[in-house]
């Protein structure tokens, strides 16, 4: 199928994330979200042959991309690499099964631009089956299942809480009216329902009117917030003293979870924040990749007092 998309993924906060992790050659590093393998490539370059790099992703195509990065490096020059098909919510089991104690962990919560051409319904610009699953949809709940079976009130709550969609109630009502006539099976079916449920002026803004609804359904379909809580909890608990976990979030709901969990870990005496305020993309990065505008990077240092963990932020823009 022809699509209007180029298979290109711009890794957000690439230099900043690698810098705050302070990777050294012998580290055991976990890239919990391989995606386009941008961070993975940079982390691999920081490690020596005595180091270990673990890459995790629910999308098998991401593992293929990461393997290509690994294969480009001479065997005697690269670290031990484990590429794992799975979800970072299972981080505890993944580390235990591979007998690993991670020293540095990165979560990039942004979804890969490669998903736009995956044929699984992530884009509202291409007519595809309404799946939105990162992995194989067989036997899992899809976005189509949600829009066709949730009650109107549950749909409205989902669109508001996960997408912050201001017209959640009217869009949910429109979805229910459409599915009474026929199942909503494709992305264009859903886009039509969204258009009929929002005011006409909402169709002519810079942001597509389906953006927030698609975001909410993607998050719900993959239980992204539940996975974040489980994966980040495992990361905090498994880090040795001096170990670091960095998290890049892209919308307010997930950033609140990250902020709260890291703050609670500090309060409980488990470590400290490497920088009090989240790091933001630079003006140069925003010019090259406007989609990075909402990204926030937070970093936690295990078992180290705040005064000794803080890094120099003079070269990084931060949020007020």
Secondary structure, 3 states (H helix, E strand, C coil): CCCCCCCCCCCCCHHHHHHHHCCCCCCEEEECCCCCCHHHHHHHHHCCCCCEEEEEECCHHHHHHHHHHHHCCCCCCCCEEEEEECCHHHHHHHHHHCCCCCCEEEEECCCCHHHHHCCCCCCCCCCCECCCCCCCCCCCCCHHHHHHHCCHHHHHHHHHHHHCCCCHHHHHHHHHHHHHHCCCCEHHHHHHHHHHHCCHHHHHCCCCCCHHHHHHHHHHHCCHHHHHHHHHHHHHHHCCCCCEEEEEECCHHHHHHHHHHHHHHHHCCCEEECCCCCECCCHHHHHHCHHHHHCEEEEEEECCCHHHHCCCCCCCCECC
